[in-house]
Amino acid sequence: MNVFRSIQDFKNWRSKLPPPVSVGFVPTMGALHPGHASLIRRSLLENDITILSIFVNPTQFGPNEDFNQYPRTLEEDLELARSLRVDAVLLPTVADVYPTHYSTMICESVVSKPLCGIFRPGHFDGVTTIVLKLFLGVRPNHAYFGMKDAQQFYVIQKMVKDLDLELSVVGVDTVREESGLALSSRNRYLSSDARTRVAPMIYTWLCRLREEILSKGAAPSIQLAARDLKEAGFQIQYLEIRSLPRLESFDASIWQKDQDLLIAFAGLLEKTRLIDNVIVQAIH
Ligand code: AMP
């Protein structure tokens, strides 16, 4: 497995790959778990070459967020990548990505605005900036993103479309614990009670709301869900239904069941921020 600590060294290697190869790319922030592994496996299946990047991107963290505390488990991550047979791992440094006097940011201005866009101002500008920089360096044919971060997926998909980038953005289903809790690098910060009993309530409610929408065309229990999650210990940031792919507000009175919906949650549990979502597939 090739491991590159500089973008230039990586580009030199990349430029020697023969053009017909299909390159799959999985960008991550490390602290890899089976959710990341499922993206990597999908890329390995669909491409000749799979490239993984691990970079904890400072520009997508707010000043009061957990950039410094974000888990870093490089040795284990490389072990996992090696065992999966990833072809190359890119581990750029902050100074390499954002040299002194760096001053260019990419901003998607519609899909990135609601939901996490409200609670994490500037977050998606950091995401689109790093992802575009990585796309330009890696030049993948297919890039793999988890639907756990559904808003991120739709923002990247929009950026790729708006900028005519020649690659496909592939969304991979969320990998969950048996309890339904979405795997996340941050779950390790939860107490055992929060992780096993409280956090799984998110997915239980999301599924119940999806059932309601499918059967009644609306989700009258959304307030009840918010109250129940609050009583269980969550400090809720949002629990909202939005239409896809642009994340516009959902109006049950005009929904024709021909448009996919996203039911999305974000909240703090014991100071750990958890997000999750389900998609309501339209009947076409
Ligand atoms: P992160 O390292 O948290 O930035 O995540 C890197 C990629 O892995 C993103 O595309 C995430 O959406 C994806 N990912 C994280 N958790 C999961 C999960 N539980 N299931 C599937 N994909 C995930």
Boltz pocket constraint, residues with backbone or C-beta under 6 A from the ligand:
constraints:
  - pocket:
      binder: B
      contacts: [[A, 27], [A, 28], [A, 29], [A, 30], [A, 34], [A, 35], [A, 36], [A, 38], [A, 39], [A, 144], [A, 145], [A, 146], [A, 147], [A, 148], [A, 149], [A, 172], [A, 173], [A, 174], [A, 175], [A, 176], [A, 182], [A, 183], [A, 184], [A, 185]]
      max_distance: 6.0
